[in-house]
Amino acid sequence: MEIKQDRGKVCKFISATLTYIPTHCAVCGMKNEHFSVIKNGTQTSRITLPLTGVHRTFLLLKKQRFFCKSCS
Ligand SMILES: [Zn+2]
């Protein structure tokens, strides 16, 4: 957990990573065989946690992105 200043206010940041191996492409439905759907970096989402405390709390969630060799 990190505590940072955001626009003059002290905020807490919690980092988390969401990753998994897909069974198929979510777009074209191509089965993930022989690594036809590969990992393509992560995209970080900043989610405000609905917790009341002294400081605002954000969850920095890194979401796994994928690249499909079938439909790109
Ligand atoms: Zn696809």
N, CA, C, O and the ligand as a Tripos MOL2 file, in Angstrom:
@<TRIPOS>MOLECULE
protein
  289   287    73     0     0
PROTEIN
NO_CHARGES

@<TRIPOS>ATOM
      1 N           0.8530   -1.1920    0.0000 N.3       1 MET1
      2 CA          0.0000    0.0000    0.0000 C.3       1 MET1
      3 C           0.8890    1.2420    0.0000 C.2       1 MET1
      4 O           1.9170    1.2980    0.6750 O.2       1 MET1
      5 N           0.4590    2.2360   -0.7810 N.am      2 GLU2
      6 CA          1.2160    3.4700   -0.9100 C.3       2 GLU2
      7 C           0.3530    4.6260   -0.4580 C.2       2 GLU2
      8 O          -0.8600    4.6160   -0.6690 O.2       2 GLU2
      9 N           0.9460    5.5950    0.1430 N.am      3 ILE3
     10 CA          0.2020    6.8090    0.4980 C.3       3 ILE3
     11 C           0.8090    7.9530   -0.3030 C.2       3 ILE3
     12 O           2.0090    8.2150   -0.2190 O.2       3 ILE3
     13 N          -0.0300    8.6290   -1.0800 N.am      4 LYS4
     14 CA          0.4290    9.7010   -1.9690 C.3       4 LYS4
     15 C          -0.4660   10.9080   -1.8230 C.2       4 LYS4
     16 O          -1.5720   10.8260   -1.2900 O.2       4 LYS4
     17 N           0.0350   12.0370   -2.3090 N.am      5 GLN5
     18 CA         -0.7710   13.2490   -2.3710 C.3       5 GLN5
     19 C          -1.4310   13.3000   -3.7470 C.2       5 GLN5
     20 O          -0.7550   13.1420   -4.7640 O.2       5 GLN5
     21 N          -2.7370   13.5180   -3.7860 N.am      6 ASP6
     22 CA         -3.4400   13.6750   -5.0530 C.3       6 ASP6
     23 C          -4.2540   14.9530   -4.9560 C.2       6 ASP6
     24 O          -5.1930   15.0330   -4.1640 O.2       6 ASP6
     25 N          -3.9050   15.9470   -5.7490 N.am      7 ARG7
     26 CA         -4.5440   17.2700   -5.7150 C.3       7 ARG7
     27 C          -4.6180   17.7920   -4.2770 C.2       7 ARG7
     28 O          -5.6650   18.2410   -3.8110 O.2       7 ARG7
     29 N          -3.4900   17.7170   -3.6010 N.am      8 GLY8
     30 CA         -3.4040   18.2770   -2.2530 C.3       8 GLY8
     31 C          -4.0020   17.4290   -1.1540 C.2       8 GLY8
     32 O          -3.9030   17.7650    0.0260 O.2       8 GLY8
     33 N          -4.6410   16.2990   -1.5520 N.am      9 LYS9
     34 CA         -5.2320   15.4330   -0.5280 C.3       9 LYS9
     35 C          -4.4190   14.1470   -0.4080 C.2       9 LYS9
     36 O          -3.8970   13.6270   -1.3950 O.2       9 LYS9
     37 N          -4.3260   13.6610    0.7900 N.am     10 VAL10
     38 CA         -3.6000   12.4190    1.0220 C.3      10 VAL10
     39 C          -4.5150   11.2560    0.6470 C.2      10 VAL10
     40 O          -5.6410   11.1640    1.1350 O.2      10 VAL10
     41 N          -4.0310   10.3740   -0.2150 N.am     11 CYS11
     42 CA         -4.8250    9.2290   -0.6550 C.3      11 CYS11
     43 C          -4.0150    7.9540   -0.4720 C.2      11 CYS11
     44 O          -2.7840    7.9650   -0.5010 O.2      11 CYS11
     45 N          -4.7210    6.8790   -0.2860 N.am     12 LYS12
     46 CA         -4.0690    5.5780   -0.2020 C.3      12 LYS12
     47 C          -4.2390    4.8670   -1.5340 C.2      12 LYS12
     48 O          -5.3020    4.9420   -2.1490 O.2      12 LYS12
     49 N          -3.2200    4.1950   -1.9720 N.am     13 PHE13
     50 CA         -3.2770    3.4150   -3.2030 C.3      13 PHE13
     51 C          -2.9030    1.9760   -2.8980 C.2      13 PHE13
     52 O          -1.8640    1.7020   -2.2980 O.2      13 PHE13
     53 N          -3.7570    1.0700   -3.3140 N.am     14 ILE14
     54 CA         -3.4970   -0.3560   -3.1500 C.3      14 ILE14
     55 C          -3.2960   -0.9250   -4.5500 C.2      14 ILE14
     56 O          -4.1390   -0.7050   -5.4200 O.2      14 ILE14
     57 N          -2.2180   -1.6410   -4.7920 N.am     15 SER15
     58 CA         -1.9630   -2.2080   -6.1090 C.3      15 SER15
     59 C          -2.3470   -3.6770   -6.1480 C.2      15 SER15
     60 O          -2.0840   -4.4260   -5.2060 O.2      15 SER15
     61 N          -2.9770   -4.0840   -7.2530 N.am     16 ALA16
     62 CA         -3.3550   -5.4790   -7.4380 C.3      16 ALA16
     63 C          -3.2390   -5.8220   -8.9190 C.2      16 ALA16
     64 O          -3.3410   -4.9360   -9.7670 O.2      16 ALA16
     65 N          -3.0310   -7.0660   -9.2330 N.am     17 THR17
     66 CA         -2.9370   -7.4990  -10.6270 C.3      17 THR17
     67 C          -3.9290   -8.6160  -10.8750 C.2      17 THR17
     68 O          -4.0240   -9.5720  -10.1060 O.2      17 THR17
     69 N          -4.6720   -8.4730  -11.9730 N.am     18 LEU18
     70 CA         -5.6350   -9.4970  -12.3690 C.3      18 LEU18
     71 C          -5.0870  -10.1570  -13.6220 C.2      18 LEU18
     72 O          -4.9670   -9.5020  -14.6580 O.2      18 LEU18
     73 N          -4.7550  -11.4320  -13.5530 N.am     19 THR19
     74 CA         -4.2390  -12.1130  -14.7370 C.3      19 THR19
     75 C          -4.7420  -13.5470  -14.7550 C.2      19 THR19
     76 O          -5.0160  -14.1430  -13.7130 O.2      19 THR19
     77 N          -4.8570  -14.0800  -15.9510 N.am     20 TYR20
     78 CA         -5.3340  -15.4460  -16.1310 C.3      20 TYR20
     79 C          -4.9670  -15.8790  -17.5360 C.2      20 TYR20
     80 O          -4.5540  -15.0540  -18.3510 O.2      20 TYR20
     81 N          -5.1110  -17.1520  -17.8300 N.am     21 ILE21
     82 CA         -4.8710  -17.6540  -19.1800 C.3      21 ILE21
     83 C          -6.2380  -17.9250  -19.8020 C.2      21 ILE21
     84 O          -7.0010  -18.7330  -19.2730 O.2      21 ILE21
     85 N          -6.5620  -17.2650  -20.9170 N.am     22 PRO22
     86 CA         -7.8900  -17.4320  -21.5010 C.3      22 PRO22
     87 C          -8.0430  -18.7960  -22.1700 C.2      22 PRO22
     88 O          -7.0730  -19.3410  -22.6980 O.2      22 PRO22
     89 N          -9.2420  -19.3410  -22.1500 N.am     23 THR23
     90 CA         -9.5060  -20.6150  -22.8210 C.3      23 THR23
     91 C          -9.8560  -20.3850  -24.2850 C.2      23 THR23
     92 O          -9.6740  -21.2710  -25.1200 O.2      23 THR23
     93 N         -10.3640  -19.1830  -24.5930 N.am     24 HIS24
     94 CA        -10.7100  -18.8380  -25.9700 C.3      24 HIS24
     95 C         -10.7170  -17.3280  -26.1080 C.2      24 HIS24
     96 O         -10.7070  -16.6010  -25.1150 O.2      24 HIS24
     97 N         -10.7360  -16.8580  -27.3620 N.am     25 CYS25
     98 CA        -10.7950  -15.4140  -27.6170 C.3      25 CYS25
     99 C         -12.1940  -14.9010  -27.3180 C.2      25 CYS25
    100 O         -13.1840  -15.4960  -27.7440 O.2      25 CYS25
    101 N         -12.2760  -13.7890  -26.5810 N.am     26 ALA26
    102 CA        -13.5860  -13.2220  -26.2310 C.3      26 ALA26
    103 C         -14.2690  -12.5820  -27.4340 C.2      26 ALA26
    104 O         -15.4790  -12.3610  -27.4110 O.2      26 ALA26
    105 N         -13.5020  -12.2790  -28.4940 N.am     27 VAL27
    106 CA        -14.0650  -11.5900  -29.6700 C.3      27 VAL27
    107 C         -14.5410  -12.5910  -30.7200 C.2      27 VAL27
    108 O         -15.7020  -12.5510  -31.1280 O.2      27 VAL27
    109 N         -13.6490  -13.4960  -31.1670 N.am     28 CYS28
    110 CA        -14.0150  -14.3980  -32.2710 C.3      28 CYS28
    111 C         -14.2910  -15.8220  -31.7920 C.2      28 CYS28
    112 O         -14.7340  -16.6570  -32.5810 O.2      28 CYS28
    113 N         -14.0420  -16.1120  -30.5280 N.am     29 GLY29
    114 CA        -14.3320  -17.4370  -29.9950 C.3      29 GLY29
    115 C         -13.2980  -18.4910  -30.3360 C.2      29 GLY29
    116 O         -13.4870  -19.6660  -30.0210 O.2      29 GLY29
    117 N         -12.1920  -18.0850  -30.9830 N.am     30 MET30
    118 CA        -11.0960  -18.9910  -31.3410 C.3      30 MET30
    119 C         -10.5420  -19.6470  -30.0700 C.2      30 MET30
    120 O         -10.2270  -18.9720  -29.0900 O.2      30 MET30
    121 N         -10.4310  -20.9770  -30.1140 N.am     31 LYS31
    122 CA         -9.8920  -21.6840  -28.9500 C.3      31 LYS31
    123 C          -8.4190  -21.3520  -28.7570 C.2      31 LYS31
    124 O          -7.6680  -21.2180  -29.7240 O.2      31 LYS31
    125 N          -8.0210  -21.2250  -27.5160 N.am     32 ASN32
    126 CA         -6.6190  -20.9100  -27.2210 C.3      32 ASN32
    127 C          -5.8010  -22.1990  -27.2300 C.2      32 ASN32
    128 O          -5.5380  -22.7950  -26.1850 O.2      32 ASN32
    129 N          -5.4110  -22.6100  -28.4240 N.am     33 GLU33
    130 CA         -4.5660  -23.7910  -28.5770 C.3      33 GLU33
    131 C          -3.2340  -23.3380  -29.1610 C.2      33 GLU33
    132 O          -3.2000  -22.4370  -30.0000 O.2      33 GLU33
    133 N          -2.1680  -23.9340  -28.7390 N.am     34 HIS34
    134 CA         -0.8170  -23.5850  -29.2000 C.3      34 HIS34
    135 C          -0.5660  -22.0780  -29.0580 C.2      34 HIS34
    136 O           0.0470  -21.4560  -29.9260 O.2      34 HIS34
    137 N          -1.0450  -21.5090  -27.9590 N.am     35 PHE35
    138 CA         -0.8260  -20.0960  -27.6460 C.3      35 PHE35
    139 C          -1.3030  -19.1720  -28.7670 C.2      35 PHE35
    140 O          -0.6020  -18.2290  -29.1330 O.2      35 PHE35
    141 N          -2.4880  -19.4380  -29.3100 N.am     36 SER36
    142 CA         -3.0440  -18.5670  -30.3430 C.3      36 SER36
    143 C          -3.5820  -17.2620  -29.7510 C.2      36 SER36
    144 O          -3.7650  -16.2770  -30.4650 O.2      36 SER36
    145 N          -3.8290  -17.2680  -28.4580 N.am     37 VAL37
    146 CA         -4.2050  -16.0310  -27.7720 C.3      37 VAL37
    147 C          -3.0970  -15.7510  -26.7670 C.2      37 VAL37
    148 O          -2.8990  -16.5150  -25.8220 O.2      37 VAL37
    149 N          -2.3710  -14.6480  -26.9750 N.am     38 ILE38
    150 CA         -1.2020  -14.3790  -26.1360 C.3      38 ILE38
    151 C          -1.4320  -13.1480  -25.2790 C.2      38 ILE38
    152 O          -2.2790  -12.3050  -25.5750 O.2      38 ILE38
    153 N          -0.6610  -13.0700  -24.2210 N.am     39 LYS39
    154 CA         -0.7620  -11.9230  -23.3210 C.3      39 LYS39
    155 C          -0.2090  -10.6830  -24.0130 C.2      39 LYS39
    156 O           0.8140  -10.7440  -24.6930 O.2      39 LYS39
    157 N          -0.8810   -9.5800  -23.8370 N.am     40 ASN40
    158 CA         -0.5150   -8.3400  -24.5230 C.3      40 ASN40
    159 C          -0.4680   -7.1950  -23.5160 C.2      40 ASN40
    160 O          -1.1920   -6.2090  -23.6500 O.2      40 ASN40
    161 N           0.3730   -7.3340  -22.5290 N.am     41 GLY41
    162 CA          0.5450   -6.2700  -21.5400 C.3      41 GLY41
    163 C          -0.6250   -6.1590  -20.5900 C.2      41 GLY41
    164 O          -1.5190   -7.0050  -20.5740 O.2      41 GLY41
    165 N          -0.6050   -5.1200  -19.8110 N.am     42 THR42
    166 CA         -1.6850   -4.9120  -18.8500 C.3      42 THR42
    167 C          -2.1960   -3.4820  -18.9720 C.2      42 THR42
    168 O          -1.4940   -2.5900  -19.4490 O.2      42 THR42
    169 N          -3.4030   -3.2900  -18.5400 N.am     43 GLN43
    170 CA         -3.9880   -1.9610  -18.5060 C.3      43 GLN43
    171 C          -4.3950   -1.7060  -17.0660 C.2      43 GLN43
    172 O          -5.0700   -2.5260  -16.4440 O.2      43 GLN43
    173 N          -3.9820   -0.5750  -16.5490 N.am     44 THR44
    174 CA         -4.2600   -0.3020  -15.1430 C.3      44 THR44
    175 C          -5.5380    0.5170  -14.9990 C.2      44 THR44
    176 O          -5.7000    1.5550  -15.6420 O.2      44 THR44
    177 N          -6.4300    0.0440  -14.1590 N.am     45 SER45
    178 CA         -7.6550    0.7720  -13.8480 C.3      45 SER45
    179 C          -7.5310    1.3330  -12.4420 C.2      45 SER45
    180 O          -7.0160    0.6730  -11.5390 O.2      45 SER45
    181 N          -8.0050    2.5480  -12.2690 N.am     46 ARG46
    182 CA         -8.0160    3.1130  -10.9220 C.3      46 ARG46
    183 C          -9.4450    3.0990  -10.4120 C.2      46 ARG46
    184 O         -10.3140    3.7910  -10.9440 O.2      46 ARG46
    185 N          -9.6770    2.3160   -9.3890 N.am     47 ILE47
    186 CA        -11.0230    2.1250   -8.8420 C.3      47 ILE47
    187 C         -11.0580    2.7860   -7.4650 C.2      47 ILE47
    188 O         -10.2040    2.5320   -6.6150 O.2      47 ILE47
    189 N         -12.0450    3.6220   -7.2690 N.am     48 THR48
    190 CA        -12.2060    4.2450   -5.9590 C.3      48 THR48
    191 C         -12.9400    3.2700   -5.0510 C.2      48 THR48
    192 O         -14.0480    2.8340   -5.3610 O.2      48 THR48
    193 N         -12.3290    2.9390   -3.9510 N.am     49 LEU49
    194 CA        -12.9510    1.9810   -3.0380 C.3      49 LEU49
    195 C         -13.9620    2.7140   -2.1590 C.2      49 LEU49
    196 O         -13.6630    3.7640   -1.5910 O.2      49 LEU49
    197 N         -15.1520    2.1500   -2.0570 N.am     50 PRO50
    198 CA        -16.1990    2.8150   -1.2620 C.3      50 PRO50
    199 C         -16.0180    2.5910    0.2370 C.2      50 PRO50
    200 O         -16.9210    2.1240    0.9310 O.2      50 PRO50
    201 N         -14.8520    2.9320    0.7020 N.am     51 LEU51
    202 CA        -14.5680    2.7660    2.1180 C.3      51 LEU51
    203 C         -14.4700    4.1530    2.7360 C.2      51 LEU51
    204 O         -13.8790    5.0640    2.1580 O.2      51 LEU51
    205 N         -15.0370    4.2950    3.8770 N.am     52 THR52
    206 CA        -14.9010    5.5730    4.5510 C.3      52 THR52
    207 C         -13.7900    5.4470    5.5670 C.2      52 THR52
    208 O         -13.7800    4.5510    6.4110 O.2      52 THR52
    209 N         -12.8760    6.3540    5.4620 N.am     53 GLY53
    210 CA        -11.7440    6.3540    6.3840 C.3      53 GLY53
    211 C         -11.1980    7.7510    6.4340 C.2      53 GLY53
    212 O         -11.8520    8.7100    6.0230 O.2      53 GLY53
    213 N         -10.0110    7.8550    6.9340 N.am     54 VAL54
    214 CA         -9.3930    9.1760    7.0390 C.3      54 VAL54
    215 C          -9.0130    9.6730    5.6490 C.2      54 VAL54
    216 O          -9.1410   10.8590    5.3460 O.2      54 VAL54
    217 N          -8.5400    8.7440    4.8030 N.am     55 HIS55
    218 CA         -8.0700    9.1200    3.4760 C.3      55 HIS55
    219 C          -8.8940    8.4160    2.4050 C.2      55 HIS55
    220 O          -9.4740    7.3570    2.6440 O.2      55 HIS55
    221 N          -8.9350    9.0280    1.2090 N.am     56 ARG56
    222 CA         -9.5730    8.3600    0.0640 C.3      56 ARG56
    223 C          -8.6940    7.1820   -0.3310 C.2      56 ARG56
    224 O          -7.4670    7.2810   -0.3090 O.2      56 ARG56
    225 N          -9.3150    6.0860   -0.6850 N.am     57 THR57
    226 CA         -8.5590    4.8880   -1.0260 C.3      57 THR57
    227 C          -8.8610    4.4860   -2.4680 C.2      57 THR57
    228 O         -10.0200    4.3770   -2.8690 O.2      57 THR57
    229 N          -7.8030    4.2710   -3.2320 N.am     58 PHE58
    230 CA         -7.9400    3.8370   -4.6200 C.3      58 PHE58
    231 C          -7.3170    2.4630   -4.7780 C.2      58 PHE58
    232 O          -6.2950    2.1550   -4.1660 O.2      58 PHE58
    233 N          -7.9410    1.6480   -5.6000 N.am     59 LEU59
    234 CA         -7.3650    0.3610   -5.9640 C.3      59 LEU59
    235 C          -6.8090    0.4940   -7.3760 C.2      59 LEU59
    236 O          -7.5530    0.7830   -8.3120 O.2      59 LEU59
    237 N          -5.5050    0.2840   -7.5330 N.am     60 LEU60
    238 CA         -4.8860    0.3090   -8.8540 C.3      60 LEU60
    239 C          -4.8430   -1.1260   -9.3460 C.2      60 LEU60
    240 O          -3.9940   -1.9160   -8.9320 O.2      60 LEU60
    241 N          -5.7710   -1.4530  -10.2360 N.am     61 LEU61
    242 CA         -5.9040   -2.8310  -10.6900 C.3      61 LEU61
    243 C          -5.3280   -2.9750  -12.0890 C.2      61 LEU61
    244 O          -5.8200   -2.3690  -13.0410 O.2      61 LEU61
    245 N          -4.2890   -3.7780  -12.2010 N.am     62 LYS62
    246 CA         -3.6910   -4.0450  -13.5100 C.3      62 LYS62
    247 C          -4.4400   -5.2090  -14.1280 C.2      62 LYS62
    248 O          -4.4390   -6.3180  -13.5930 O.2      62 LYS62
    249 N          -5.0830   -4.9460  -15.2640 N.am     63 LYS63
    250 CA         -5.8480   -6.0050  -15.9220 C.3      63 LYS63
    251 C          -5.0340   -6.5630  -17.0820 C.2      63 LYS63
    252 O          -4.4030   -5.8190  -17.8330 O.2      63 LYS63
    253 N          -5.0610   -7.8610  -17.2110 N.am     64 GLN64
    254 CA         -4.3420   -8.5260  -18.3030 C.3      64 GLN64
    255 C          -5.0240   -8.2360  -19.6310 C.2      64 GLN64
    256 O          -6.2470   -8.3420  -19.7330 O.2      64 GLN64
    257 N          -4.2480   -7.8700  -20.6530 N.am     65 ARG65
    258 CA         -4.7780   -7.6860  -21.9990 C.3      65 ARG65
    259 C          -4.2590   -8.8370  -22.8600 C.2      65 ARG65
    260 O          -3.1860   -9.3840  -22.6040 O.2      65 ARG65
    261 N          -5.0310   -9.1920  -23.8780 N.am     66 PHE66
    262 CA         -4.6510  -10.3290  -24.7350 C.3      66 PHE66
    263 C          -4.6440   -9.9280  -26.1880 C.2      66 PHE66
    264 O          -5.3520   -9.0110  -26.6050 O.2      66 PHE66
    265 N          -3.8390  -10.6260  -26.9450 N.am     67 PHE67
    266 CA         -3.8070  -10.4550  -28.4060 C.3      67 PHE67
    267 C          -4.1530  -11.7780  -29.0420 C.2      67 PHE67
    268 O          -3.5110  -12.7900  -28.7600 O.2      67 PHE67
    269 N          -5.1770  -11.7860  -29.9130 N.am     68 CYS68
    270 CA         -5.6110  -13.0030  -30.5990 C.3      68 CYS68
    271 C          -4.9750  -13.0350  -31.9820 C.2      68 CYS68
    272 O          -5.1290  -12.0940  -32.7610 O.2      68 CYS68
    273 N          -4.2620  -14.1100  -32.2890 N.am     69 LYS69
    274 CA         -3.6080  -14.2250  -33.5920 C.3      69 LYS69
    275 C          -4.6110  -14.4770  -34.7120 C.2      69 LYS69
    276 O          -4.2860  -14.3200  -35.8890 O.2      69 LYS69
    277 N          -5.8400  -14.8710  -34.3430 N.am     70 SER70
    278 CA         -6.8610  -15.1540  -35.3380 C.3      70 SER70
    279 C          -7.5430  -13.8640  -35.8190 C.2      70 SER70
    280 O          -7.6820  -13.6510  -37.0230 O.2      70 SER70
    281 N          -7.9690  -13.0080  -34.8820 N.am     71 CYS71
    282 CA         -8.7090  -11.8090  -35.2810 C.3      71 CYS71
    283 C          -7.9680  -10.5220  -34.9110 C.2      71 CYS71
    284 O          -8.4420   -9.4220  -35.1960 O.2      71 CYS71
    285 N          -6.8060  -10.6660  -34.2760 N.am     72 SER72
    286 CA         -6.0140   -9.5260  -33.8000 C.3      72 SER72
    287 C          -6.7800   -8.6600  -32.8010 C.2      72 SER72
    288 O          -6.2480   -7.6650  -32.3100 O.2      72 SER72
    289 ZN        -10.0290  -13.6190  -31.7330 Zn       73 ZN73
@<TRIPOS>BOND
     1     1     2 1
     2     2     3 1
     3     3     4 2
     4     3     5 am
     5     5     6 1
     6     6     7 1
     7     7     8 2
     8     7     9 am
     9     9    10 1
    10    10    11 1
    11    11    12 2
    12    11    13 am
    13    13    14 1
    14    14    15 1
    15    15    16 2
    16    15    17 am
    17    17    18 1
    18    18    19 1
    19    19    20 2
    20    19    21 am
    21    21    22 1
    22    22    23 1
    23    23    24 2
    24    23    25 am
    25    25    26 1
    26    26    27 1
    27    27    28 2
    28    27    29 am
    29    29    30 1
    30    30    31 1
    31    31    32 2
    32    31    33 am
    33    33    34 1
    34    34    35 1
    35    35    36 2
    36    35    37 am
    37    37    38 1
    38    38    39 1
    39    39    40 2
    40    39    41 am
    41    41    42 1
    42    42    43 1
    43    43    44 2
    44    43    45 am
    45    45    46 1
    46    46    47 1
    47    47    48 2
    48    47    49 am
    49    49    50 1
    50    50    51 1
    51    51    52 2
    52    51    53 am
    53    53    54 1
    54    54    55 1
    55    55    56 2
    56    55    57 am
    57    57    58 1
    58    58    59 1
    59    59    60 2
    60    59    61 am
    61    61    62 1
    62    62    63 1
    63    63    64 2
    64    63    65 am
    65    65    66 1
    66    66    67 1
    67    67    68 2
    68    67    69 am
    69    69    70 1
    70    70    71 1
    71    71    72 2
    72    71    73 am
    73    73    74 1
    74    74    75 1
    75    75    76 2
    76    75    77 am
    77    77    78 1
    78    78    79 1
    79    79    80 2
    80    79    81 am
    81    81    82 1
    82    82    83 1
    83    83    84 2
    84    83    85 am
    85    85    86 1
    86    86    87 1
    87    87    88 2
    88    87    89 am
    89    89    90 1
    90    90    91 1
    91    91    92 2
    92    91    93 am
    93    93    94 1
    94    94    95 1
    95    95    96 2
    96    95    97 am
    97    97    98 1
    98    98    99 1
    99    99   100 2
   100    99   101 am
   101   101   102 1
   102   102   103 1
   103   103   104 2
   104   103   105 am
   105   105   106 1
   106   106   107 1
   107   107   108 2
   108   107   109 am
   109   109   110 1
   110   110   111 1
   111   111   112 2
   112   111   113 am
   113   113   114 1
   114   114   115 1
   115   115   116 2
   116   115   117 am
   117   117   118 1
   118   118   119 1
   119   119   120 2
   120   119   121 am
   121   121   122 1
   122   122   123 1
   123   123   124 2
   124   123   125 am
   125   125   126 1
   126   126   127 1
   127   127   128 2
   128   127   129 am
   129   129   130 1
   130   130   131 1
   131   131   132 2
   132   131   133 am
   133   133   134 1
   134   134   135 1
   135   135   136 2
   136   135   137 am
   137   137   138 1
   138   138   139 1
   139   139   140 2
   140   139   141 am
   141   141   142 1
   142   142   143 1
   143   143   144 2
   144   143   145 am
   145   145   146 1
   146   146   147 1
   147   147   148 2
   148   147   149 am
   149   149   150 1
   150   150   151 1
   151   151   152 2
   152   151   153 am
   153   153   154 1
   154   154   155 1
   155   155   156 2
   156   155   157 am
   157   157   158 1
   158   158   159 1
   159   159   160 2
   160   159   161 am
   161   161   162 1
   162   162   163 1
   163   163   164 2
   164   163   165 am
   165   165   166 1
   166   166   167 1
   167   167   168 2
   168   167   169 am
   169   169   170 1
   170   170   171 1
   171   171   172 2
   172   171   173 am
   173   173   174 1
   174   174   175 1
   175   175   176 2
   176   175   177 am
   177   177   178 1
   178   178   179 1
   179   179   180 2
   180   179   181 am
   181   181   182 1
   182   182   183 1
   183   183   184 2
   184   183   185 am
   185   185   186 1
   186   186   187 1
   187   187   188 2
   188   187   189 am
   189   189   190 1
   190   190   191 1
   191   191   192 2
   192   191   193 am
   193   193   194 1
   194   194   195 1
   195   195   196 2
   196   195   197 am
   197   197   198 1
   198   198   199 1
   199   199   200 2
   200   199   201 am
   201   201   202 1
   202   202   203 1
   203   203   204 2
   204   203   205 am
   205   205   206 1
   206   206   207 1
   207   207   208 2
   208   207   209 am
   209   209   210 1
   210   210   211 1
   211   211   212 2
   212   211   213 am
   213   213   214 1
   214   214   215 1
   215   215   216 2
   216   215   217 am
   217   217   218 1
   218   218   219 1
   219   219   220 2
   220   219   221 am
   221   221   222 1
   222   222   223 1
   223   223   224 2
   224   223   225 am
   225   225   226 1
   226   226   227 1
   227   227   228 2
   228   227   229 am
   229   229   230 1
   230   230   231 1
   231   231   232 2
   232   231   233 am
   233   233   234 1
   234   234   235 1
   235   235   236 2
   236   235   237 am
   237   237   238 1
   238   238   239 1
   239   239   240 2
   240   239   241 am
   241   241   242 1
   242   242   243 1
   243   243   244 2
   244   243   245 am
   245   245   246 1
   246   246   247 1
   247   247   248 2
   248   247   249 am
   249   249   250 1
   250   250   251 1
   251   251   252 2
   252   251   253 am
   253   253   254 1
   254   254   255 1
   255   255   256 2
   256   255   257 am
   257   257   258 1
   258   258   259 1
   259   259   260 2
   260   259   261 am
   261   261   262 1
   262   262   263 1
   263   263   264 2
   264   263   265 am
   265   265   266 1
   266   266   267 1
   267   267   268 2
   268   267   269 am
   269   269   270 1
   270   270   271 1
   271   271   272 2
   272   271   273 am
   273   273   274 1
   274   274   275 1
   275   275   276 2
   276   275   277 am
   277   277   278 1
   278   278   279 1
   279   279   280 2
   280   279   281 am
   281   281   282 1
   282   282   283 1
   283   283   284 2
   284   283   285 am
   285   285   286 1
   286   286   287 1
   287   287   288 2
@<TRIPOS>SUBSTRUCTURE
     1 MET1         2 RESIDUE 1 A MET
     2 GLU2         6 RESIDUE 1 A GLU
     3 ILE3        10 RESIDUE 1 A ILE
     4 LYS4        14 RESIDUE 1 A LYS
     5 GLN5        18 RESIDUE 1 A GLN
     6 ASP6        22 RESIDUE 1 A ASP
     7 ARG7        26 RESIDUE 1 A ARG
     8 GLY8        30 RESIDUE 1 A GLY
     9 LYS9        34 RESIDUE 1 A LYS
    10 VAL10       38 RESIDUE 1 A VAL
    11 CYS11       42 RESIDUE 1 A CYS
    12 LYS12       46 RESIDUE 1 A LYS
    13 PHE13       50 RESIDUE 1 A PHE
    14 ILE14       54 RESIDUE 1 A ILE
    15 SER15       58 RESIDUE 1 A SER
    16 ALA16       62 RESIDUE 1 A ALA
    17 THR17       66 RESIDUE 1 A THR
    18 LEU18       70 RESIDUE 1 A LEU
    19 THR19       74 RESIDUE 1 A THR
    20 TYR20       78 RESIDUE 1 A TYR
    21 ILE21       82 RESIDUE 1 A ILE
    22 PRO22       86 RESIDUE 1 A PRO
    23 THR23       90 RESIDUE 1 A THR
    24 HIS24       94 RESIDUE 1 A HIS
    25 CYS25       98 RESIDUE 1 A CYS
    26 ALA26      102 RESIDUE 1 A ALA
    27 VAL27      106 RESIDUE 1 A VAL
    28 CYS28      110 RESIDUE 1 A CYS
    29 GLY29      114 RESIDUE 1 A GLY
    30 MET30      118 RESIDUE 1 A MET
    31 LYS31      122 RESIDUE 1 A LYS
    32 ASN32      126 RESIDUE 1 A ASN
    33 GLU33      130 RESIDUE 1 A GLU
    34 HIS34      134 RESIDUE 1 A HIS
    35 PHE35      138 RESIDUE 1 A PHE
    36 SER36      142 RESIDUE 1 A SER
    37 VAL37      146 RESIDUE 1 A VAL
    38 ILE38      150 RESIDUE 1 A ILE
    39 LYS39      154 RESIDUE 1 A LYS
    40 ASN40      158 RESIDUE 1 A ASN
    41 GLY41      162 RESIDUE 1 A GLY
    42 THR42      166 RESIDUE 1 A THR
    43 GLN43      170 RESIDUE 1 A GLN
    44 THR44      174 RESIDUE 1 A THR
    45 SER45      178 RESIDUE 1 A SER
    46 ARG46      182 RESIDUE 1 A ARG
    47 ILE47      186 RESIDUE 1 A ILE
    48 THR48      190 RESIDUE 1 A THR
    49 LEU49      194 RESIDUE 1 A LEU
    50 PRO50      198 RESIDUE 1 A PRO
    51 LEU51      202 RESIDUE 1 A LEU
    52 THR52      206 RESIDUE 1 A THR
    53 GLY53      210 RESIDUE 1 A GLY
    54 VAL54      214 RESIDUE 1 A VAL
    55 HIS55      218 RESIDUE 1 A HIS
    56 ARG56      222 RESIDUE 1 A ARG
    57 THR57      226 RESIDUE 1 A THR
    58 PHE58      230 RESIDUE 1 A PHE
    59 LEU59      234 RESIDUE 1 A LEU
    60 LEU60      238 RESIDUE 1 A LEU
    61 LEU61      242 RESIDUE 1 A LEU
    62 LYS62      246 RESIDUE 1 A LYS
    63 LYS63      250 RESIDUE 1 A LYS
    64 GLN64      254 RESIDUE 1 A GLN
    65 ARG65      258 RESIDUE 1 A ARG
    66 PHE66      262 RESIDUE 1 A PHE
    67 PHE67      266 RESIDUE 1 A PHE
    68 CYS68      270 RESIDUE 1 A CYS
    69 LYS69      274 RESIDUE 1 A LYS
    70 SER70      278 RESIDUE 1 A SER
    71 CYS71      282 RESIDUE 1 A CYS
    72 SER72      286 RESIDUE 1 A SER
    73 ZN73       289 GROUP 0 **** ****
